[in-house]
Amino acid sequence: AADKKLCKLALAEKRPFLLIGSPMCRVFSKMMQLNRSKYSDEEFKQMVDDAIEHMRFVVELYHEQEARGCIWLHEHPRGAWSWTLDFMVKLLEQPTTLKVESDMCPYGMGTYDFDGEWRLVLKGTGWATNSKHVAAAVSLRCSNRGAPLEDRHLHATLWNGKAKKCEVYPPKLVRDI
């Protein structure tokens, strides 16, 4: 509660034109569902409850940001079940909200694969925003789509902790936003 209050105070003082929300996706990700057995029922329930509470807070900030006439941008994995939370669905149903999808490889996101080679990361990503310009900037898709097999690039796999390394936005994505 104290962190939320501090956050709201900082936003009221700084009044940013663009607020970017990229809540931790761990609990909401498909990868976590594969690792579910590593946690007790109580631990997992607490993690889910905390993540939902945090997501609700972030959405509240988006509403406040828009009420001030400013822009917000939300990012979460394309397949995350967070997109189905009731308050997220309501946000997406607003006439001012745009939802787009992207892949991270056009922005240069990459990592070292199991064979030690640097490869681009596909990482399907969902975005929601109240700006058509921001939506356009974050909606690049992989050039492999529709390309002949011989023209396609390889993607790194994100197993064994590699997904964590992809939590940082690549410079091209930051510039485009």
C-alpha positions in Angstrom: 0.0 0.0 0.0 2.9 2.4 0.8 4.5 1.7 -2.6 1.2 2.4 -4.4 0.9 5.7 -2.5 4.4 6.7 -3.4 3.8 5.7 -7.0 0.7 7.9 -7.2 2.4 10.8 -5.6 5.3 10.6 -8.0 3.0 10.5 -11.0 1.0 13.4 -9.7 4.2 15.4 -9.2 6.0 14.4 -12.5 2.8 14.2 -14.7 4.5 12.1 -17.4 3.1 12.4 -20.9 3.6 8.7 -21.5 3.1 6.1 -18.8 4.4 2.6 -19.7 3.2 -0.4 -17.7 5.1 -3.6 -18.1 4.0 -5.6 -15.0 5.9 -8.8 -14.2 4.4 -11.5 -16.4 5.8 -14.6 -14.6 2.6 -15.8 -13.0 0.5 -15.0 -16.1 2.8 -16.7 -18.6 2.5 -20.1 -20.2 6.0 -20.9 -19.1 4.9 -20.6 -15.4 2.1 -23.1 -16.0 4.8 -25.6 -16.9 6.7 -24.8 -13.7 3.6 -24.8 -11.5 4.7 -27.9 -9.6 7.7 -26.1 -8.1 5.4 -24.2 -5.8 3.0 -25.2 -3.0 -0.6 -24.4 -3.5 -0.4 -21.7 -0.9 2.7 -20.1 -2.5 1.2 -20.2 -6.0 -2.1 -18.7 -4.8 -0.3 -15.9 -3.1 1.8 -15.2 -6.2 -1.4 -15.1 -8.3 -3.2 -12.9 -5.9 -0.3 -10.4 -5.7 0.1 -10.4 -9.5 -3.6 -9.7 -10.0 -3.6 -6.9 -7.4 -0.6 -5.3 -9.1 -2.2 -5.6 -12.5 -5.4 -4.0 -11.1 -3.3 -1.1 -9.8 -1.5 -0.6 -13.1 -4.9 -0.5 -14.9 -6.1 2.1 -12.4 -3.0 4.2 -13.3 -3.9 4.0 -17.0 -7.4 5.3 -16.3 -5.9 8.2 -14.3 -3.3 8.9 -17.0 -6.0 9.0 -19.7 -8.2 11.3 -17.5 -5.4 13.8 -17.5 -5.3 13.7 -21.3 -2.1 11.8 -21.4 -0.9 8.5 -23.1 -0.5 5.1 -21.5 1.0 1.9 -22.9 0.6 -1.6 -21.5 2.8 -4.6 -22.4 2.4 -8.2 -21.6 3.1 -11.5 -23.4 0.6 -12.2 -26.2 -0.5 -15.5 -24.7 -0.6 -14.4 -21.1 -3.9 -15.0 -19.3 -3.7 -11.6 -17.8 -5.5 -10.3 -20.9 -8.6 -12.1 -19.7 -8.9 -10.5 -16.3 -12.2 -8.7 -16.0 -10.7 -5.3 -15.4 -8.3 -5.8 -18.3 -11.2 -6.8 -20.6 -13.1 -3.6 -19.6 -10.0 -1.5 -20.4 -9.7 -3.2 -23.8 -13.4 -2.6 -24.5 -13.0 1.2 -24.1 -13.4 3.1 -27.4 -10.1 4.9 -26.8 -8.1 1.6 -26.3 -6.2 0.0 -29.1 -4.8 -3.5 -28.7 -2.0 -4.6 -31.1 0.5 -7.4 -31.2 4.2 -7.6 -32.1 7.1 -9.8 -32.2 10.4 -8.7 -30.6 12.8 -9.8 -33.4 12.1 -6.8 -35.6 13.2 -4.6 -32.7 16.5 -6.6 -32.4 15.8 -8.5 -29.2 18.1 -11.5 -29.1 20.0 -13.9 -26.9 22.5 -16.7 -27.1 20.9 -19.9 -27.9 21.9 -23.4 -26.6 24.5 -23.8 -29.3 26.2 -20.5 -28.3 25.0 -18.6 -31.4 23.3 -15.2 -31.1 19.8 -15.4 -32.4 16.8 -13.1 -32.5 13.9 -13.8 -30.1 10.4 -14.1 -31.5 8.6 -13.3 -28.1 5.0 -12.6 -29.1 4.0 -9.5 -27.3 0.6 -7.9 -26.7 0.2 -4.2 -26.3 -2.7 -1.9 -25.3 -2.6 1.9 -25.5 -4.8 5.0 -26.0 -2.5 6.3 -28.8 -2.7 5.3 -32.4 0.9 6.5 -32.9 2.2 4.4 -30.1 0.2 1.4 -31.3 1.8 1.8 -34.7 5.2 2.0 -33.2 4.9 -1.3 -31.2 3.2 -3.5 -33.8 6.1 -4.7 -35.9 5.9 -8.4 -36.8 8.5 -11.0 -37.6 9.8 -10.8 -41.2 9.5 -14.6 -41.4 5.7 -14.3 -41.7 5.0 -15.2 -45.3 8.7 -15.3 -46.3 10.1 -18.2 -48.3 11.9 -20.8 -46.0 15.3 -19.9 -47.4 14.8 -16.2 -46.4 13.8 -16.9 -42.8 16.0 -16.3 -39.8 16.2 -18.6 -36.8 14.8 -17.7 -33.3 16.4 -18.5 -30.0 14.5 -20.7 -27.6 13.6 -19.2 -24.3 14.0 -22.2 -22.0 16.2 -22.5 -18.9 16.0 -18.9 -17.7 16.5 -17.3 -21.1 13.1 -15.6 -21.0 14.2 -13.6 -18.0 17.0 -12.0 -20.0 14.3 -10.7 -22.5 12.6 -8.5 -19.9 14.7 -5.6 -21.0 13.4 -3.6 -24.0 15.8 -3.5 -26.9 17.1 0.0 -27.9 15.1 0.1 -31.2 11.8 -0.6 -29.4 12.6 2.2 -26.9 13.4 4.6 -29.7 10.3 3.7 -31.7 8.0 4.3 -28.6 
